[in-house]
Amino acid sequence: MFYDELKKYDWNETTKAIGSKTARDVEIALSKEHLNIDDFMALISPAASPYLEQMAQLSHRYTLERFGKTISMYIPLYVSNACTNACVYCGFNHANPLTRVTLSLEQVKAECEAIRKLGPFENLLIVSGEFPSLNGVDYLEKVLKVARPYFNNLTIEVMPMKERDYYRLTQSGLNGVVCFQETYHEENYRNYHPRGMKSIFEWRVNGFDRMGAAGVHKIGMGVLIGLEDWRTDVTMMARHLQYLRRNYWRTRYSINFPRMCPAEGGYTPKVVMSDRELAQLTFAFRIFDHDVDISYSTRESPSFRANMMKLGVTSMSAGSKTEPGGYVSTPDALEQFEVTDSRTPLQVAAEIKALGYEPVWKDWDKIFD
Ligand code: SF4
């Protein structure tokens, strides 16, 4: 399990190693076809900042080779904001006195129909808080069955589960699972996640092994940018990705680097990542792993998403509502985070086309299940 692997790496030593990288280390990394973790650290280090243009060109080249001129489109469906956890940075935090909504199956159906009217989406990301008795495996299985006729590709972003539960859901149309480790800093992780199952670091970080063992076709991972030193966190994530590729090589992987937005809980990010730094990180990951899907959500602005489209990003959400029931009506329920790109899916698709790329709505078929 990755938790045992992670123990081999010291957080502070990793931070120090990244800080000690030089221009020479960056040049060595850029001269290689296949990078190791040391090279990756060089590319995300401050020493790589003057090499951004060169990194962008390399990232563009690898992306074009592996993905062509395409951007895969997906949309999230928030089915429940009930949550027993108390993540200090999240509007769905158990302690926040907001209206809790768990959609009925009829409401899920209505949301699916509303989404289909927004654009020809086939990739649906089903998102839920963590409240096992309300939105646990039984509920999710039913949601998947309701959504299946409307979408060819179903992914969930919900509580980490047992291997047998992941397997069970793959039998009901589940194709992918997204889970954010949030941070790999185990000690501080406990401060950000003080209660509920999410407070158990080991359970969460080993969840990816359980997904792989259950045969989940695609695994999405990420850290929340704003909690800890982002360079150290993404290095741990790169190690995690390498480990997963070695052990669950049949699975496809995607990554995402959400930059924290203000939430209802009023949490102020401890670390702020600039656009330039996010671009550097995106290029570094593409140069490190040519095949990984890199996703940008509507947290990012339209202009930044457009600029990054040709330089490493391969999938984007559009038209997102981050509150349960948001596609059918404007409910009282609170959004999980503020959306920055509020354009319609068809407007986003039109821009992708105008930039010479193709928006891909469907890249999986039920027949492969
Ligand atoms: S981040 Fe997820 S688990 Fe944490 S409070 Fe929000 S919805 Fe619940």
Residues whose N, C-alpha, C, O or C-beta is under 5 A from the ligand:
A	BS01	SF4	C83 N85 A86 C87 C90 F92 N93 H94 G129 E130
